[in-house]
Amino acid sequence: MKFMHGNKGVSLLVSLAALVLTLAVFLTGCSQQAAPAKEEYPTKPIQNIVPWAAGGAVDMSQRLTANFMPKYFGQSMVVVNKTGGAAVPGTAEVAKAKPDGYTIGMNTYGSFVLRPHLVDVPYKIDDYTYIMGMVRQRLVLAVKADSQFSTLQDLVDYAKKNPNQLKFSGCPTASLQHLVGMDFNQKAGTQSQFVPYDGGRPSAVALIGGHLDYIVVQPLEIINEVRSGQIRILAALEKTRIPNLPDVPTASELGIPVAHPHMMIIIGPAGMPEDKVKKIHDAYRAIMEDPEFQKMAKDAGLEIEYKPGEEVKKEIVEMNRMYKELVPKVLNK
């Protein structure tokens, strides 16, 4: 092999070195351009769609959470009540939202396991991202403070002797409260009329006003009226006593086995980017572990309980299958 000497050899080496350097700079530039800049999130408030009236349990849980969002999420959260239509329109709006992380919803199992078997719904289970379960949904049967019924047994005895004379509510038609109330009637051997109202709070107002004989609601929705002596809780419609209400007996203790374990859940439209789902999830999880939030939630009657999103969806799929058989039996559909 011959080596080049003199100026020509040096010039060639310099030219090759320059070419290699230029190529390296070019390739580095290309690689930098090929890596897109990571999107900053969140850069504005998010909205949380609640398909029930303001003041109800689902609504109140999110208004309480919203107080902590700036600290743990970096932006505020606006709670938007989209009521009516048995909660179907508000639930559907979340599915139709752009999956950009700026629209989520607080909902319940009932929208996915119960309502589709009672009314036509424009959504499917797979139309959503299930971020997490947040609140255990408990139900109680309550009466006006001056009601003639001192105990649940008093109410059952009267209802058996006077079929279809008592009226009850707790939520719109096709709600969990509707199903549980009718399931109670069936297992207690009674007949009462269901009167639809747009949530637990309107139902409580109607009860105090004498338009209803009893209500099936979440404890949170009537906690202030219970404390002020306007409403009395006769029983928990659960298998076991509610931790926040240890002195309230269950219907099961009287031989009426009514129990439908449900949760309030955080959802979003299908197709949300994983990093944004994680950001929302982690903010909620941090809020749930905040001592101040925990105290406020307990005082409000909320039973905070975490469940991962994948477990929420799995439970919903299983319960949807179960309710498909249960609903026709209980509601005579």
GICOR-V11682 format. One record per residue. N is the residue number from 1. OMEGA is omega as a letter, one per 40 degrees, with the letter a starting at -180 (NA if undefined). BURIAL is I if it has 16 or more other C-alpha atoms within 10 Angstrom, else O. D_FIRST is the distance of its C-alpha to the first C-alpha in Angstrom with 1 decimal. Layout:
N_OMEGA_BURIAL_D_FIRST ; N_OMEGA_BURIAL_D_FIRST
//
This chain:
1_a_O_0.0 ; 2_i_O_3.8 ; 3_a_O_6.6 ; 4_i_O_9.9 ; 5_i_O_12.8 ; 6_a_O_16.5 ; 7_a_O_18.8 ; 8_i_O_16.8 ; 9_i_O_14.2 ; 10_i_O_17.2 ; 11_a_O_19.1 ; 12_i_O_16.6 ; 13_i_O_16.6 ; 14_a_O_20.4 ; 15_i_O_20.8 ; 16_i_O_19.0 ; 17_i_O_21.1 ; 18_i_O_24.2 ; 19_i_O_23.6 ; 20_a_O_23.3 ; 21_i_O_26.4 ; 22_a_O_28.3 ; 23_i_O_27.6 ; 24_i_O_28.8 ; 25_a_O_31.9 ; 26_a_O_32.6 ; 27_i_O_32.4 ; 28_i_O_34.5 ; 29_i_O_37.1 ; 30_a_O_37.2 ; 31_i_O_37.8 ; 32_a_O_40.6 ; 33_a_O_42.2 ; 34_a_O_42.1 ; 35_a_O_44.2 ; 36_i_O_47.8 ; 37_a_O_49.9 ; 38_a_O_52.4 ; 39_i_O_55.9 ; 40_a_O_58.4 ; 41_e_O_61.4 ; 42_i_I_64.3 ; 43_i_O_64.9 ; 44_a_O_68.5 ; 45_i_I_71.5 ; 46_i_I_71.6 ; 47_a_I_74.7 ; 48_a_I_76.3 ; 49_i_I_78.5 ; 50_a_I_81.6 ; 51_i_I_83.7 ; 52_a_I_86.9 ; 53_i_I_89.4 ; 54_i_I_88.9 ; 55_i_I_90.5 ; 56_a_I_89.7 ; 57_a_I_87.7 ; 58_i_I_84.4 ; 59_a_I_84.8 ; 60_i_I_85.9 ; 61_a_I_83.0 ; 62_i_I_80.5 ; 63_i_I_82.4 ; 64_i_O_82.4 ; 65_a_I_78.6 ; 66_i_I_78.0 ; 67_a_O_79.3 ; 68_a_I_76.2 ; 69_i_I_73.5 ; 70_a_O_72.5 ; 71_a_O_71.9 ; 72_a_I_69.8 ; 73_i_I_68.4 ; 74_i_O_68.0 ; 75_i_I_70.2 ; 76_i_I_73.8 ; 77_a_I_75.0 ; 78_i_I_77.8 ; 79_a_I_80.1 ; 80_i_I_81.2 ; 81_i_O_84.2 ; 82_a_I_84.1 ; 83_i_I_87.3 ; 84_i_I_89.3 ; 85_a_O_88.8 ; 86_i_I_88.8 ; 87_a_I_85.6 ; 88_a_I_83.7 ; 89_a_I_82.8 ; 90_i_I_81.4 ; 91_a_I_79.4 ; 92_a_I_78.0 ; 93_i_I_77.0 ; 94_a_I_74.5 ; 95_a_I_72.9 ; 96_a_O_72.7 ; 97_i_O_71.2 ; 98_a_O_67.6 ; 99_a_I_65.5 ; 100_i_I_64.1 ; 101_a_I_65.8 ; 102_i_I_68.6 ; 103_i_I_71.3 ; 104_i_I_72.4 ; 105_i_I_75.8 ; 106_a_I_78.1 ; 107_i_I_79.7 ; 108_i_I_81.3 ; 109_a_I_80.8 ; 110_a_I_83.8 ; 111_a_I_82.1 ; 112_a_I_79.8 ; 113_a_I_81.8 ; 114_a_I_85.4 ; 115_i_I_85.5 ; 116_i_I_83.6 ; 117_a_I_86.3 ; 118_a_O_89.1 ; 119_i_O_88.0 ; 120_i_O_85.4 ; 121_a_I_82.3 ; 122_a_O_79.4 ; 123_i_I_76.8 ; 124_i_O_75.2 ; 125_a_I_74.0 ; 126_i_O_70.3 ; 127_a_I_70.8 ; 128_i_I_70.5 ; 129_a_I_68.2 ; 130_a_I_70.1 ; 131_i_I_69.2 ; 132_i_I_71.7 ; 133_a_I_75.3 ; 134_a_I_77.1 ; 135_i_I_80.9 ; 136_a_I_83.0 ; 137_i_I_85.6 ; 138_i_I_89.1 ; 139_i_I_92.3 ; 140_i_I_95.9 ; 141_a_I_99.3 ; 142_i_I_101.4 ; 143_i_I_104.8 ; 144_a_I_106.7 ; 145_a_I_108.1 ; 146_i_O_111.7 ; 147_i_I_111.0 ; 148_a_O_113.6 ; 149_i_I_110.9 ; 150_a_O_110.5 ; 151_i_I_108.1 ; 152_i_I_105.9 ; 153_i_O_108.6 ; 154_a_O_111.1 ; 155_a_I_109.0 ; 156_a_I_108.3 ; 157_i_O_112.0 ; 158_a_O_113.0 ; 159_i_I_110.4 ; 160_i_I_111.6 ; 161_a_O_115.2 ; 162_a_O_114.2 ; 163_i_O_111.4 ; 164_i_O_109.5 ; 165_a_O_111.5 ; 166_i_I_108.6 ; 167_i_I_105.8 ; 168_i_I_102.4 ; 169_a_I_99.0 ; 170_a_I_95.9 ; 171_i_I_93.4 ; 172_i_I_93.1 ; 173_i_I_93.5 ; 174_i_I_90.7 ; 175_i_I_89.8 ; 176_a_I_89.4 ; 177_i_I_92.7 ; 178_a_I_94.4 ; 179_a_I_93.1 ; 180_i_I_93.9 ; 181_i_I_97.4 ; 182_i_I_98.1 ; 183_i_I_96.7 ; 184_i_I_99.1 ; 185_a_I_102.0 ; 186_a_I_101.2 ; 187_i_O_100.8 ; 188_a_I_103.8 ; 189_a_O_105.9 ; 190_i_I_106.7 ; 191_i_I_106.4 ; 192_a_I_105.6 ; 193_i_I_104.5 ; 194_i_I_101.1 ; 195_a_I_101.1 ; 196_i_I_97.6 ; 197_a_I_96.7 ; 198_i_I_93.5 ; 199_a_I_92.4 ; 200_a_I_93.9 ; 201_i_I_95.1 ; 202_i_I_97.2 ; 203_i_I_98.5 ; 204_i_I_99.6 ; 205_i_O_101.4 ; 206_i_I_103.2 ; 207_a_I_104.2 ; 208_i_I_105.7 ; 209_i_O_107.4 ; 210_a_O_109.2 ; 211_i_O_107.4 ; 212_i_I_105.7 ; 213_i_I_107.1 ; 214_a_I_103.8 ; 215_i_I_100.1 ; 216_a_I_96.9 ; 217_i_I_94.3 ; 218_a_I_91.7 ; 219_a_I_93.2 ; 220_a_I_91.2 ; 221_a_I_93.0 ; 222_a_I_96.4 ; 223_i_I_95.8 ; 224_a_O_97.5 ; 225_i_I_100.6 ; 226_a_I_100.8 ; 227_a_O_100.7 ; 228_i_O_103.3 ; 229_i_O_105.6 ; 230_a_I_105.4 ; 231_i_I_103.7 ; 232_i_I_103.9 ; 233_a_I_101.3 ; 234_a_I_103.0 ; 235_i_I_100.0 ; 236_i_I_96.3 ; 237_a_I_95.1 ; 238_i_I_92.6 ; 239_a_I_92.3 ; 240_a_O_92.5 ; 241_a_I_93.8 ; 242_a_I_91.7 ; 243_a_O_90.3 ; 244_a_O_91.5 ; 245_a_O_95.0 ; 246_a_O_95.8 ; 247_a_O_99.6 ; 248_a_O_99.3 ; 249_i_I_100.0 ; 250_i_I_98.0 ; 251_i_I_99.5 ; 252_i_I_98.2 ; 253_i_O_100.6 ; 254_i_O_103.4 ; 255_i_O_102.1 ; 256_a_I_100.4 ; 257_i_I_96.7 ; 258_i_I_95.0 ; 259_i_I_91.4 ; 260_a_I_88.5 ; 261_a_O_85.5 ; 262_i_I_83.6 ; 263_i_I_81.2 ; 264_a_I_80.4 ; 265_i_I_76.8 ; 266_a_I_74.2 ; 267_i_I_72.6 ; 268_i_I_70.3 ; 269_i_I_69.3 ; 270_i_I_66.8 ; 271_i_I_63.2 ; 272_i_I_63.1 ; 273_a_O_59.7 ; 274_a_O_59.4 ; 275_i_O_58.7 ; 276_i_I_61.9 ; 277_i_I_63.9 ; 278_i_O_62.7 ; 279_i_I_63.7 ; 280_i_I_67.2 ; 281_a_I_67.5 ; 282_i_I_66.5 ; 283_i_I_68.9 ; 284_a_I_71.8 ; 285_i_O_71.0 ; 286_i_O_71.0 ; 287_a_I_74.3 ; 288_a_I_75.9 ; 289_i_O_75.0 ; 290_a_O_76.4 ; 291_i_O_79.6 ; 292_i_O_81.4 ; 293_a_I_80.6 ; 294_i_I_81.7 ; 295_a_O_85.0 ; 296_i_O_85.6 ; 297_i_I_84.8 ; 298_i_O_87.2 ; 299_a_O_89.9 ; 300_i_I_89.5 ; 301_i_I_89.7 ; 302_i_I_86.1 ; 303_a_I_84.7 ; 304_i_I_81.0 ; 305_a_O_78.8 ; 306_i_I_75.1 ; 307_i_O_73.6 ; 308_a_O_69.9 ; 309_a_I_69.4 ; 310_i_O_68.2 ; 311_i_O_71.3 ; 312_a_I_73.5 ; 313_i_I_72.2 ; 314_i_O_72.6 ; 315_a_O_76.2 ; 316_i_I_76.9 ; 317_a_I_75.7 ; 318_a_O_77.9 ; 319_i_I_80.9 ; 320_i_I_80.7 ; 321_a_O_81.1 ; 322_a_O_84.1 ; 323_i_I_85.8 ; 324_i_O_85.6 ; 325_a_O_88.2 ; 326_a_I_90.1 ; 327_i_I_90.8 ; 328_a_O_93.0 ; 329_a_O_95.1 ; 330_a_I_95.7 ; 331_i_I_96.1 ; 332_i_O_97.6 ; 333_NA_O_94.9
//
